[in-house]
Amino acid sequence: MSPKEPLPDFSDVEGGSSSAAAVPGASSAPRTYEVKKGDSLSKIAKHVYGDASKWRKIFEANGDKIKDPDKIYPGQVLTIPAA
Amino acid sequence: MKTTRTLYALALLAAPLLGTACKKAAPPPPPAETMAPPTPPAQPAVTKIELGSSVGADKRVLAPRSTFGVRDSIIASVYTENTAPNTVLTAKWTFQTGQTVDSTSQAVAASPGVTEFHIVKKTAWPAGRYKVEISLNGAPAGAQEFDVAK
C-alpha cells in the first residue's frame, strides 16, 4: 500500500475582490497597462502573460510610444495585445 | 268612435314594440384589447469569466489566459448584467483534490459590471488543476478551470 500524499497547504492564500461599472463597448477595446516605476517590458510581459519572453509583443503593439524597448517611463499607458 | 279610440290606444301601445323590432341589431362590442403579457424583468446573469494575472482600472483582465506559474497572482474578471444593487457574487476557488483554496463574496458595483476576484499565495502554488466557481446571490452562475504549471 503506497503512503497517501499529504494534501497541499492553502492556509497562506489571500483572496480579495473589487467591482466596477462596465464601460460600454470596453469588451472589444484594447486593454491597457500603465507603466509603474521599476517596470520593464519583460517584467510587464511576465506579469500579464506569465512569460517574460513575450515582451516583444508589447513592444510591437506600442511602436508609436516606444522607440527603444529599454526605455519606458512611469505613467506611460501601453496597449496590451491579447496573449 | 269607441272602436277608433281602442285602435288608437292599441297603436300607442304597439308603437314602442314595433320600434324595437325594427331597430337594427346593435353591433357586437369590440373585442377587448389584448394586452401583451408583461415582460418579466431580465434575470441577473454572469456573461463572461476571464482569468489572468493583472487587471486594469476597469477590472478587466489585461491578457486572459488559463495557465499560470507557481508564483503568479490569479485573477478572475466576472462580467455581469441585469444585477440589482444588492446582488452578491461569490467566487469559490478549489484545487483538483476538492480542497477549497479561497472563497470571497463581493457586492456588484453596477449593472452591467465587472467584478474581479483574486488569489495570491505567499509560497508557491501546488501545480495542478484548479477551478473557480461563481455564484450569483447563492445560485451557481458559471465556472472556469485553469492550470498551474511548474
gemmi code that builds the backbone of each chain (N, CA, C; Angstrom):
import gemmi

chains = {
    "A": [
        ("MET", (0.842, -1.199, 0.000), (0.000, 0.000, 0.000), (0.880, 1.253, 0.000)),
        ("SER", (0.684, 2.132, -0.998), (1.519, 3.328, -1.057), (1.024, 4.381, -0.066)),
        ("PRO", (1.952, 5.059, 0.565), (1.526, 6.083, 1.525), (0.789, 7.210, 0.816)),
        ("LYS", (-0.224, 7.704, 1.465), (-1.017, 8.788, 0.870), (-0.210, 10.078, 0.844)),
        ("GLU", (-0.284, 10.781, -0.305), (0.409, 12.059, -0.419), (-0.310, 13.086, 0.452)),
        ("PRO", (0.433, 13.883, 1.230), (-0.255, 14.869, 2.063), (-0.951, 15.918, 1.196)),
        ("LEU", (-2.064, 16.388, 1.678), (-2.799, 17.413, 0.919), (-2.013, 18.715, 0.938)),
        ("PRO", (-2.047, 19.462, -0.177), (-1.328, 20.736, -0.190), (-1.913, 21.725, 0.825)),
        ("ASP", (-1.060, 22.641, 1.240), (-1.466, 23.615, 2.248), (-1.839, 24.941, 1.572)),
        ("PHE", (-3.060, 25.358, 1.769), (-3.507, 26.629, 1.183), (-3.778, 27.681, 2.263)),
        ("SER", (-3.214, 27.447, 3.450), (-3.515, 28.362, 4.550), (-2.903, 29.756, 4.361)),
        ("ASP", (-1.916, 29.856, 3.462), (-1.313, 31.181, 3.250), (-1.867, 31.887, 2.012)),
        ("VAL", (-3.008, 31.434, 1.549), (-3.637, 32.087, 0.389), (-4.440, 33.290, 0.876)),
        ("GLU", (-4.273, 34.386, 0.157), (-5.077, 35.570, 0.460), (-5.963, 35.868, -0.739)),
        ("GLY", (-7.234, 36.073, -0.462), (-8.180, 36.385, -1.524), (-8.703, 37.786, -1.361)),
        ("GLY", (-9.205, 38.334, -2.437), (-9.775, 39.679, -2.386), (-10.653, 39.907, -3.592)),
        ("SER", (-11.293, 41.067, -3.625), (-12.201, 41.358, -4.737), (-12.489, 42.843, -4.799)),
        ("SER", (-12.969, 43.282, -5.933), (-13.457, 44.646, -6.110), (-14.342, 44.647, -7.347)),
        ("SER", (-15.170, 45.678, -7.458), (-16.156, 45.699, -8.529), (-16.237, 47.094, -9.143)),
        ("ALA", (-16.585, 47.142, -10.408), (-16.710, 48.430, -11.099), (-17.794, 48.334, -12.157)),
        ("ALA", (-18.266, 49.483, -12.576), (-19.243, 49.509, -13.663), (-18.533, 49.141, -14.957)),
        ("ALA", (-19.224, 48.389, -15.805), (-18.641, 48.039, -17.099), (-18.673, 49.277, -17.987)),
        ("VAL", (-17.590, 49.511, -18.686), (-17.538, 50.642, -19.603), (-18.162, 50.188, -20.922)),
        ("PRO", (-19.187, 50.923, -21.431), (-19.824, 50.476, -22.675), (-18.807, 50.325, -23.803)),
        ("GLY", (-18.893, 49.200, -24.484), (-18.008, 48.945, -25.623), (-16.603, 48.539, -25.232)),
        ("ALA", (-16.365, 48.437, -23.943), (-14.996, 48.158, -23.492), (-14.548, 46.749, -23.820)),
        ("SER", (-15.502, 45.820, -23.956), (-15.089, 44.431, -24.145), (-14.296, 44.245, -25.429)),
        ("SER", (-14.509, 45.127, -26.409), (-13.755, 44.977, -27.651), (-12.599, 45.986, -27.717)),
        ("ALA", (-12.535, 46.879, -26.743), (-11.474, 47.888, -26.762), (-10.148, 47.252, -26.356)),
        ("PRO", (-9.030, 47.785, -26.883), (-7.748, 47.223, -26.468), (-7.506, 47.456, -24.982)),
        ("ARG", (-6.823, 46.537, -24.361), (-6.564, 46.656, -22.927), (-5.249, 47.408, -22.727)),
        ("THR", (-5.190, 48.113, -21.640), (-4.020, 48.960, -21.435), (-3.379, 48.710, -20.075)),
        ("TYR", (-2.126, 49.099, -19.978), (-1.363, 48.955, -18.730), (-0.579, 50.239, -18.515)),
        ("GLU", (-0.675, 50.774, -17.308), (0.078, 51.986, -17.003), (1.417, 51.596, -16.374)),
        ("VAL", (2.481, 52.083, -16.986), (3.829, 51.721, -16.529), (4.082, 52.292, -15.131)),
        ("LYS", (4.642, 51.450, -14.277), (4.993, 51.870, -12.916), (6.510, 51.935, -12.784)),
        ("LYS", (6.948, 52.624, -11.761), (8.385, 52.749, -11.511), (8.986, 51.337, -11.346)),
        ("GLY", (10.070, 51.095, -12.021), (10.734, 49.792, -11.904), (10.281, 48.784, -12.949)),
        ("ASP", (9.287, 49.132, -13.749), (8.800, 48.212, -14.790), (9.776, 48.128, -15.960)),
        ("SER", (9.777, 47.009, -16.606), (10.452, 46.850, -17.899), (9.467, 46.072, -18.766)),
        ("LEU", (9.722, 46.055, -20.057), (8.781, 45.333, -20.929), (8.722, 43.851, -20.562)),
        ("SER", (9.862, 43.282, -20.229), (9.846, 41.847, -19.892), (9.117, 41.616, -18.562)),
        ("LYS", (9.255, 42.567, -17.646), (8.559, 42.433, -16.360), (7.027, 42.529, -16.578)),
        ("ILE", (6.650, 43.445, -17.452), (5.212, 43.592, -17.746), (4.697, 42.332, -18.450)),
        ("ALA", (5.512, 41.834, -19.396), (5.105, 40.618, -20.116), (4.961, 39.439, -19.158)),
        ("LYS", (5.874, 39.363, -18.215), (5.801, 38.278, -17.211), (4.520, 38.438, -16.384)),
        ("HIS", (4.221, 39.707, -16.053), (3.058, 39.996, -15.216), (1.742, 39.690, -15.934)),
        ("VAL", (1.626, 40.128, -17.179), (0.330, 39.960, -17.857), (0.197, 38.639, -18.614)),
        ("TYR", (1.318, 38.140, -19.155), (1.230, 36.886, -19.912), (1.775, 35.686, -19.144)),
        ("GLY", (2.502, 35.983, -18.071), (3.155, 34.891, -17.358), (4.398, 34.427, -18.082)),
        ("ASP", (4.882, 35.209, -19.035), (6.019, 34.813, -19.844), (6.804, 36.067, -20.255)),
        ("ALA", (7.955, 36.251, -19.618), (8.746, 37.464, -19.855), (9.209, 37.569, -21.308)),
        ("SER", (9.355, 36.418, -21.966), (9.882, 36.448, -23.339), (8.870, 37.035, -24.333)),
        ("LYS", (7.675, 37.306, -23.878), (6.672, 37.887, -24.792), (6.723, 39.414, -24.798)),
        ("TRP", (7.822, 39.986, -24.274), (7.910, 41.449, -24.204), (7.813, 42.090, -25.584)),
        ("ARG", (8.331, 41.372, -26.601), (8.339, 41.938, -27.953), (6.912, 42.210, -28.461)),
        ("LYS", (5.997, 41.382, -28.032), (4.582, 41.535, -28.415), (4.076, 42.922, -27.959)),
        ("ILE", (4.445, 43.280, -26.741), (4.028, 44.588, -26.206), (4.784, 45.705, -26.932)),
        ("PHE", (6.067, 45.457, -27.177), (6.886, 46.449, -27.871), (6.293, 46.747, -29.254)),
        ("GLU", (5.953, 45.707, -29.984), (5.432, 45.882, -31.337), (4.058, 46.548, -31.352)),
        ("ALA", (3.270, 46.286, -30.324), (1.928, 46.898, -30.267), (1.978, 48.371, -29.866)),
        ("ASN", (3.159, 48.797, -29.406), (3.280, 50.173, -28.921), (4.397, 50.921, -29.650)),
        ("GLY", (4.556, 50.592, -30.922), (5.623, 51.196, -31.720), (5.551, 52.713, -31.750)),
        ("ASP", (4.356, 53.242, -31.610), (4.210, 54.705, -31.644), (4.667, 55.354, -30.331)),
        ("LYS", (4.772, 54.564, -29.273), (5.116, 55.133, -27.959), (6.513, 54.736, -27.503)),
        ("ILE", (6.962, 53.585, -27.982), (8.266, 53.098, -27.511), (9.218, 52.994, -28.701)),
        ("LYS", (10.284, 53.756, -28.636), (11.295, 53.685, -29.708), (12.403, 52.701, -29.309)),
        ("ASP", (12.713, 52.724, -28.027), (13.772, 51.847, -27.511), (13.129, 50.948, -26.443)),
        ("PRO", (13.155, 49.633, -26.640), (12.466, 48.751, -25.674), (13.029, 48.814, -24.256)),
        ("ASP", (14.222, 49.392, -24.123), (14.796, 49.518, -22.777), (14.371, 50.810, -22.095)),
        ("LYS", (13.629, 51.638, -22.815), (13.235, 52.925, -22.233), (11.726, 53.081, -22.229)),
        ("ILE", (11.140, 52.752, -21.112), (9.724, 53.045, -20.890), (9.646, 53.862, -19.606)),
        ("TYR", (8.596, 54.640, -19.471), (8.555, 55.606, -18.372), (7.286, 55.451, -17.541)),
        ("PRO", (7.401, 55.660, -16.223), (6.212, 55.597, -15.367), (5.130, 56.546, -15.891)),
        ("GLY", (3.916, 56.045, -15.909), (2.794, 56.863, -16.387), (2.446, 56.591, -17.843)),
        ("GLN", (3.380, 56.007, -18.584), (3.071, 55.658, -19.976), (1.955, 54.611, -19.991)),
        ("VAL", (1.020, 54.769, -20.896), (-0.073, 53.788, -20.969), (0.147, 52.938, -22.214)),
        ("LEU", (0.435, 51.677, -21.981), (0.759, 50.770, -23.080), (-0.432, 49.890, -23.447)),
        ("THR", (-0.567, 49.655, -24.729), (-1.592, 48.727, -25.196), (-1.088, 47.301, -24.963)),
        ("ILE", (-1.957, 46.474, -24.412), (-1.583, 45.077, -24.164), (-2.340, 44.188, -25.142)),
        ("PRO", (-1.656, 43.659, -26.152), (-2.359, 42.767, -27.094), (-2.742, 41.454, -26.424)),
        ("ALA", (-3.727, 40.804, -27.015), (-4.164, 39.510, -26.458), (-2.993, 38.538, -26.450)),
        ("ALA", (-3.010, 37.643, -25.480), (-1.880, 36.700, -25.334), (-1.783, 35.785, -26.541)),
    ],
    "B": [
        ("MET", (-116.845, 55.248, -32.757), (-115.970, 56.121, -32.008), (-115.149, 55.338, -30.972)),
        ("LYS", (-115.900, 54.458, -30.327), (-115.249, 53.624, -29.324), (-114.162, 52.745, -29.976)),
        ("THR", (-114.508, 52.216, -31.179), (-113.557, 51.360, -31.891), (-112.325, 52.164, -32.275)),
        ("THR", (-112.552, 53.351, -32.740), (-111.436, 54.199, -33.158), (-110.507, 54.464, -31.969)),
        ("ARG", (-111.151, 54.760, -30.807), (-110.347, 55.054, -29.621), (-109.520, 53.812, -29.199)),
        ("THR", (-110.194, 52.654, -29.300), (-109.495, 51.418, -28.928), (-108.308, 51.170, -29.854)),
        ("LEU", (-108.548, 51.369, -31.149), (-107.465, 51.154, -32.117), (-106.299, 52.115, -31.859)),
        ("TYR", (-106.672, 53.336, -31.502), (-105.664, 54.359, -31.251), (-104.805, 53.955, -30.040)),
        ("ALA", (-105.530, 53.453, -29.036), (-104.819, 53.026, -27.818), (-103.894, 51.863, -28.116)),
        ("LEU", (-104.388, 50.927, -28.912), (-103.553, 49.773, -29.275), (-102.313, 50.219, -30.052)),
        ("ALA", (-102.554, 51.173, -30.963), (-101.434, 51.655, -31.757), (-100.376, 52.286, -30.867)),
        ("LEU", (-100.858, 53.043, -29.880), (-99.911, 53.677, -28.966), (-99.094, 52.647, -28.187)),
        ("LEU", (-99.817, 51.587, -27.777), (-99.131, 50.538, -27.014), (-98.124, 49.773, -27.875)),
        ("ALA", (-98.507, 49.521, -29.142), (-97.657, 48.696, -30.009), (-96.444, 49.457, -30.546)),
        ("ALA", (-96.578, 50.786, -30.572), (-95.519, 51.581, -31.202), (-94.118, 51.288, -30.638)),
        ("PRO", (-93.985, 51.295, -29.348), (-92.614, 51.021, -28.838), (-92.100, 49.653, -29.222)),
        ("LEU", (-93.058, 48.678, -29.229), (-92.650, 47.316, -29.579), (-92.183, 47.255, -31.018)),
        ("LEU", (-92.930, 47.933, -31.927), (-92.556, 47.930, -33.334), (-91.192, 48.589, -33.499)),
        ("GLY", (-91.033, 49.665, -32.782), (-89.754, 50.392, -32.866), (-88.601, 49.485, -32.513)),
        ("THR", (-88.809, 48.724, -31.458), (-87.742, 47.818, -31.022), (-87.464, 46.767, -32.081)),
        ("ALA", (-88.533, 46.232, -32.625), (-88.376, 45.154, -33.600), (-87.653, 45.632, -34.836)),
        ("CYS", (-87.889, 46.884, -35.214), (-87.277, 47.376, -36.439), (-85.858, 47.889, -36.232)),
        ("LYS", (-85.561, 48.111, -34.979), (-84.216, 48.653, -34.727), (-83.138, 47.704, -35.257)),
        ("LYS", (-82.122, 48.292, -35.851), (-81.002, 47.489, -36.344), (-80.297, 46.872, -35.131)),
        ("ALA", (-79.959, 45.633, -35.273), (-79.265, 44.984, -34.156), (-77.990, 45.760, -33.828)),
        ("ALA", (-77.787, 45.981, -32.551), (-76.598, 46.726, -32.135), (-75.340, 45.950, -32.509)),
        ("PRO", (-74.315, 46.647, -33.028), (-73.085, 45.917, -33.390), (-72.456, 45.283, -32.146)),
        ("PRO", (-71.835, 44.125, -32.344), (-71.206, 43.473, -31.180), (-70.112, 44.383, -30.603)),
        ("PRO", (-69.979, 44.327, -29.338), (-68.935, 45.188, -28.740), (-67.562, 44.801, -29.281)),
        ("PRO", (-66.737, 45.806, -29.464), (-65.396, 45.475, -29.989), (-64.669, 44.538, -29.023)),
        ("PRO", (-63.894, 43.656, -29.602), (-63.174, 42.737, -28.690), (-62.268, 43.525, -27.743)),
        ("ALA", (-62.240, 43.029, -26.575), (-61.387, 43.694, -25.592), (-59.944, 43.700, -26.103)),
        ("GLU", (-59.264, 44.820, -25.922), (-57.884, 44.915, -26.405), (-57.019, 43.862, -25.722)),
        ("THR", (-56.316, 43.121, -26.554), (-55.457, 42.093, -25.940), (-54.180, 42.764, -25.435)),
        ("MET", (-53.897, 42.524, -24.189), (-52.710, 43.121, -23.582), (-51.546, 42.133, -23.738)),
        ("ALA", (-50.418, 42.650, -24.159), (-49.233, 41.798, -24.214), (-48.881, 41.378, -22.786)),
        ("PRO", (-48.518, 40.118, -22.614), (-48.151, 39.715, -21.245), (-46.963, 40.558, -20.752)),
        ("PRO", (-46.992, 40.934, -19.499), (-45.899, 41.782, -19.020), (-44.557, 41.080, -19.157)),
        ("THR", (-43.582, 41.839, -19.637), (-42.247, 41.262, -19.812), (-41.628, 41.002, -18.441)),
        ("PRO", (-41.233, 39.770, -18.203), (-40.613, 39.525, -16.893), (-39.302, 40.296, -16.795)),
        ("PRO", (-38.965, 40.762, -15.618), (-37.706, 41.501, -15.501), (-36.530, 40.617, -15.886)),
        ("ALA", (-35.575, 41.216, -16.594), (-34.408, 40.432, -17.039), (-33.699, 39.852, -15.827)),
        ("GLN", (-33.290, 38.620, -15.963), (-32.639, 37.924, -14.847), (-31.174, 38.351, -14.749)),
        ("PRO", (-30.687, 38.515, -13.540), (-29.258, 38.813, -13.402), (-28.449, 37.635, -13.923)),
        ("ALA", (-27.362, 37.938, -14.590), (-26.580, 36.851, -15.187), (-25.093, 37.179, -15.231)),
        ("VAL", (-24.300, 36.125, -15.175), (-22.860, 36.238, -15.414), (-22.678, 35.972, -16.899)),
        ("THR", (-22.110, 36.920, -17.620), (-21.998, 36.759, -19.069), (-20.622, 36.264, -19.500)),
        ("LYS", (-19.618, 36.482, -18.653), (-18.271, 36.044, -19.055), (-17.369, 35.960, -17.824)),
        ("ILE", (-16.463, 35.002, -17.847), (-15.432, 34.906, -16.796), (-14.088, 34.848, -17.518)),
        ("GLU", (-13.203, 35.736, -17.150), (-11.863, 35.732, -17.749), (-10.825, 35.600, -16.644)),
        ("LEU", (-9.777, 34.845, -16.924), (-8.698, 34.661, -15.942), (-7.418, 35.301, -16.452)),
        ("GLY", (-6.650, 35.839, -15.521), (-5.378, 36.439, -15.891), (-4.590, 36.766, -14.644)),
        ("SER", (-3.507, 37.525, -14.844), (-2.653, 37.864, -13.691), (-2.630, 39.344, -13.373)),
        ("SER", (-3.263, 40.144, -14.203), (-3.329, 41.566, -13.876), (-4.598, 42.154, -14.473)),
        ("VAL", (-5.109, 43.189, -13.806), (-6.338, 43.845, -14.282), (-6.091, 45.343, -14.419)),
        ("GLY", (-6.899, 45.967, -15.265), (-6.863, 47.415, -15.391), (-7.840, 48.025, -14.391)),
        ("ALA", (-7.952, 49.344, -14.422), (-8.856, 50.042, -13.501), (-10.317, 49.634, -13.736)),
        ("ASP", (-10.596, 49.156, -14.949), (-11.963, 48.731, -15.264), (-12.248, 47.304, -14.797)),
        ("LYS", (-11.285, 46.704, -14.083), (-11.405, 45.343, -13.515), (-11.346, 44.237, -14.563)),
        ("ARG", (-11.046, 44.634, -15.797), (-10.904, 43.608, -16.831), (-9.487, 43.052, -16.813)),
        ("VAL", (-9.385, 41.745, -16.942), (-8.077, 41.098, -17.028), (-7.361, 41.622, -18.270)),
        ("LEU", (-6.072, 41.925, -18.132), (-5.343, 42.508, -19.265), (-5.094, 41.504, -20.383)),
        ("ALA", (-4.637, 40.316, -20.029), (-4.356, 39.316, -21.051), (-4.916, 37.979, -20.570)),
        ("PRO", (-6.130, 37.620, -20.986), (-6.746, 36.384, -20.494), (-5.893, 35.153, -20.798)),
        ("ARG", (-5.797, 34.275, -19.847), (-5.069, 33.013, -20.058), (-5.593, 31.968, -19.090)),
        ("SER", (-5.186, 30.723, -19.311), (-5.708, 29.646, -18.465), (-4.612, 28.813, -17.833)),
        ("THR", (-3.344, 29.215, -18.028), (-2.224, 28.531, -17.368), (-1.383, 29.567, -16.638)),
        ("PHE", (-1.041, 29.241, -15.413), (-0.317, 30.184, -14.566), (0.947, 29.542, -14.028)),
        ("GLY", (1.877, 30.414, -13.627), (3.082, 29.936, -12.981), (2.841, 29.782, -11.488)),
        ("VAL", (3.737, 29.092, -10.828), (3.537, 28.789, -9.410), (3.625, 30.027, -8.508)),
        ("ARG", (4.161, 31.129, -9.053), (4.287, 32.355, -8.255), (3.314, 33.441, -8.714)),
        ("ASP", (2.462, 33.121, -9.650), (1.573, 34.142, -10.210), (0.405, 34.491, -9.284)),
        ("SER", (-0.061, 35.734, -9.416), (-1.365, 36.087, -8.854), (-2.402, 35.565, -9.850)),
        ("ILE", (-3.525, 35.145, -9.355), (-4.567, 34.632, -10.258), (-5.812, 35.479, -10.054)),
        ("ILE", (-6.278, 36.019, -11.155), (-7.413, 36.953, -11.089), (-8.520, 36.470, -12.017)),
        ("ALA", (-9.731, 36.563, -11.531), (-10.907, 36.254, -12.368), (-11.723, 37.528, -12.519)),
        ("SER", (-11.949, 37.936, -13.765), (-12.852, 39.059, -14.036), (-14.212, 38.475, -14.389)),
        ("VAL", (-15.225, 38.881, -13.640), (-16.559, 38.328, -13.845), (-17.469, 39.442, -14.375)),
        ("TYR", (-18.010, 39.225, -15.555), (-18.872, 40.218, -16.203), (-20.323, 39.882, -15.867)),
        ("THR", (-21.071, 40.894, -15.415), (-22.472, 40.647, -15.040), (-23.405, 41.653, -15.711)),
        ("GLU", (-24.648, 41.220, -15.841), (-25.690, 42.079, -16.425), (-26.980, 41.918, -15.624)),
        ("ASN", (-27.812, 42.949, -15.688), (-29.155, 42.932, -15.069), (-29.126, 42.691, -13.563)),
        ("THR", (-28.079, 43.128, -12.922), (-27.985, 42.896, -11.482), (-28.618, 44.053, -10.713)),
        ("ALA", (-29.218, 43.712, -9.592), (-29.789, 44.727, -8.697), (-28.656, 45.237, -7.797)),
        ("PRO", (-28.879, 46.390, -7.158), (-27.801, 46.941, -6.311), (-27.352, 46.011, -5.182)),
        ("ASN", (-28.230, 45.125, -4.757), (-27.832, 44.246, -3.637), (-27.336, 42.879, -4.102)),
        ("THR", (-27.038, 42.755, -5.394), (-26.579, 41.463, -5.914), (-25.177, 41.136, -5.369)),
        ("VAL", (-25.033, 39.904, -4.932), (-23.738, 39.478, -4.379), (-23.169, 38.342, -5.224)),
        ("LEU", (-21.920, 38.512, -5.628), (-21.201, 37.471, -6.358), (-20.254, 36.780, -5.387)),
        ("THR", (-20.115, 35.489, -5.538), (-19.151, 34.752, -4.721), (-18.252, 33.946, -5.645)),
        ("ALA", (-16.975, 33.985, -5.366), (-16.005, 33.167, -6.113), (-15.430, 32.137, -5.159)),
        ("LYS", (-15.595, 30.888, -5.528), (-15.025, 29.806, -4.716), (-13.935, 29.135, -5.550)),
        ("TRP", (-12.727, 29.176, -5.024), (-11.566, 28.611, -5.718), (-11.270, 27.246, -5.117)),
        ("THR", (-11.130, 26.246, -5.951), (-10.833, 24.907, -5.442), (-9.666, 24.281, -6.207)),
        ("PHE", (-8.983, 23.376, -5.534), (-7.882, 22.623, -6.144), (-8.436, 21.289, -6.636)),
        ("GLN", (-7.662, 20.597, -7.453), (-8.113, 19.327, -8.044), (-8.500, 18.272, -7.009)),
        ("THR", (-7.966, 18.417, -5.799), (-8.290, 17.451, -4.745), (-9.670, 17.724, -4.140)),
        ("GLY", (-10.255, 18.866, -4.522), (-11.540, 19.257, -3.932), (-11.371, 20.229, -2.776)),
        ("GLN", (-10.118, 20.460, -2.380), (-9.857, 21.408, -1.290), (-10.268, 22.817, -1.701)),
        ("THR", (-10.868, 23.530, -0.761), (-11.194, 24.932, -1.035), (-9.950, 25.773, -0.787)),
        ("VAL", (-9.582, 26.533, -1.814), (-8.405, 27.393, -1.727), (-8.794, 28.731, -1.105)),
        ("ASP", (-9.937, 29.261, -1.536), (-10.428, 30.539, -1.018), (-11.882, 30.707, -1.452)),
        ("SER", (-12.596, 31.518, -0.692), (-13.964, 31.867, -1.070), (-14.194, 33.315, -0.659)),
        ("THR", (-14.581, 34.133, -1.623), (-14.759, 35.566, -1.375), (-16.073, 36.028, -1.991)),
        ("SER", (-16.783, 36.892, -1.259), (-18.027, 37.464, -1.786), (-17.859, 38.961, -1.984)),
        ("GLN", (-18.550, 39.465, -2.973), (-18.433, 40.889, -3.314), (-19.765, 41.387, -3.878)),
        ("ALA", (-20.233, 42.537, -3.353), (-21.435, 43.157, -3.916), (-21.069, 43.744, -5.274)),
        ("VAL", (-21.957, 43.562, -6.234), (-21.707, 44.065, -7.583), (-21.918, 45.582, -7.593)),
        ("ALA", (-20.964, 46.311, -8.178), (-20.994, 47.783, -8.111), (-22.062, 48.395, -8.997)),
        ("ALA", (-22.312, 47.809, -10.145), (-23.223, 48.437, -11.105), (-23.683, 47.390, -12.100)),
        ("SER", (-24.653, 47.773, -12.908), (-25.135, 46.868, -13.946), (-25.167, 47.609, -15.284)),
        ("PRO", (-24.485, 47.136, -16.313), (-23.579, 45.987, -16.288), (-22.319, 46.316, -15.495)),
        ("GLY", (-21.685, 45.268, -15.015), (-20.499, 45.499, -14.197), (-19.439, 44.438, -14.410)),
        ("VAL", (-18.260, 44.741, -13.913), (-17.161, 43.773, -13.946), (-16.610, 43.689, -12.516)),
        ("THR", (-16.514, 42.491, -12.007), (-16.012, 42.279, -10.648), (-14.788, 41.385, -10.732)),
        ("GLU", (-13.729, 41.802, -10.071), (-12.530, 40.956, -10.076), (-12.371, 40.262, -8.735)),
        ("PHE", (-12.003, 38.997, -8.800), (-11.646, 38.214, -7.616), (-10.208, 37.766, -7.815)),
        ("HIS", (-9.402, 37.853, -6.783), (-8.009, 37.437, -6.948), (-7.552, 36.591, -5.778)),
        ("ILE", (-6.601, 35.754, -6.073), (-5.955, 34.965, -5.018), (-4.446, 35.067, -5.206)),
        ("VAL", (-3.759, 35.215, -4.092), (-2.295, 35.218, -4.100), (-1.843, 34.262, -3.000)),
        ("LYS", (-0.660, 33.708, -3.193), (-0.144, 32.741, -2.216), (1.291, 33.129, -1.881)),
        ("LYS", (1.576, 33.162, -0.601), (2.923, 33.592, -0.182), (3.971, 32.588, -0.638)),
        ("THR", (3.618, 31.314, -0.603), (4.528, 30.284, -1.110), (3.994, 29.831, -2.474)),
        ("ALA", (4.747, 28.954, -3.120), (4.372, 28.545, -4.479), (3.039, 27.792, -4.507)),
        ("TRP", (2.305, 28.025, -5.584), (1.075, 27.252, -5.797), (1.445, 25.804, -6.100)),
        ("PRO", (0.743, 24.857, -5.536), (0.953, 23.465, -5.977), (0.522, 23.351, -7.451)),
        ("ALA", (1.346, 22.684, -8.240), (0.990, 22.518, -9.652), (-0.235, 21.615, -9.749)),
        ("GLY", (-1.052, 21.863, -10.730), (-2.236, 21.033, -10.932), (-3.390, 21.846, -11.481)),
        ("ARG", (-4.543, 21.243, -11.422), (-5.749, 21.870, -11.994), (-6.587, 22.504, -10.885)),
        ("TYR", (-7.034, 23.701, -11.174), (-7.863, 24.457, -10.233), (-9.170, 24.843, -10.926)),
        ("LYS", (-10.095, 25.290, -10.092), (-11.385, 25.738, -10.647), (-11.884, 26.919, -9.833)),
        ("VAL", (-12.456, 27.895, -10.527), (-13.151, 28.970, -9.817), (-14.629, 28.871, -10.195)),
        ("GLU", (-15.467, 28.772, -9.171), (-16.912, 28.678, -9.389), (-17.547, 29.988, -8.923)),
        ("ILE", (-18.372, 30.542, -9.786), (-19.010, 31.823, -9.474), (-20.488, 31.576, -9.177)),
        ("SER", (-20.936, 32.149, -8.075), (-22.369, 32.087, -7.801), (-22.905, 33.504, -7.640)),
        ("LEU", (-24.159, 33.635, -8.032), (-24.815, 34.935, -8.046), (-25.990, 34.855, -7.076)),
        ("ASN", (-25.920, 35.595, -6.007), (-26.916, 35.501, -4.928), (-27.113, 34.052, -4.474)),
        ("GLY", (-26.032, 33.317, -4.427), (-26.062, 31.943, -3.922), (-26.339, 30.888, -4.969)),
        ("ALA", (-26.734, 31.295, -6.174), (-27.038, 30.314, -7.231), (-25.847, 30.188, -8.172)),
        ("PRO", (-25.481, 28.949, -8.550), (-24.349, 28.778, -9.465), (-24.559, 29.568, -10.756)),
        ("ALA", (-23.507, 30.289, -11.185), (-23.667, 31.156, -12.355), (-22.560, 30.965, -13.384)),
        ("GLY", (-21.593, 30.100, -13.086), (-20.529, 29.861, -14.054), (-19.291, 29.350, -13.362)),
        ("ALA", (-18.410, 28.774, -14.150), (-17.160, 28.246, -13.590), (-16.098, 28.253, -14.681)),
        ("GLN", (-14.865, 28.258, -14.239), (-13.750, 28.241, -15.191), (-12.614, 27.434, -14.567)),
        ("GLU", (-12.024, 26.569, -15.364), (-10.894, 25.784, -14.862), (-9.596, 26.390, -15.378)),
        ("PHE", (-8.521, 26.171, -14.640), (-7.212, 26.644, -15.076), (-6.134, 25.753, -14.483)),
        ("ASP", (-4.941, 25.867, -15.038), (-3.834, 25.043, -14.572), (-2.728, 25.903, -13.984)),
        ("VAL", (-2.065, 25.346, -13.024), (-0.821, 25.938, -12.519), (0.275, 24.945, -12.881)),
        ("ALA", (1.247, 25.452, -13.636), (2.334, 24.579, -14.092), (3.670, 25.072, -13.559)),
        ("LYS", (4.579, 24.129, -13.282), (5.917, 24.486, -12.767), (6.752, 25.074, -13.895)),
    ],
}
model = gemmi.Model(1)
for chain_id, residues in chains.items():
    chain = gemmi.Chain(chain_id)
    for i, (resn, *xyz) in enumerate(residues, 1):
        res = gemmi.Residue()
        res.name, res.seqid = resn, gemmi.SeqId(i, " ")
        for name, pos in zip(("N", "CA", "C"), xyz):
            atom = gemmi.Atom()
            atom.name, atom.element = name, gemmi.Element(name[0])
            atom.pos, atom.b_iso = gemmi.Position(*pos), 0.0
            res.add_atom(atom)
        chain.add_residue(res)
    model.add_chain(chain)
structure = gemmi.Structure()
structure.add_model(model)
structure.setup_entities()
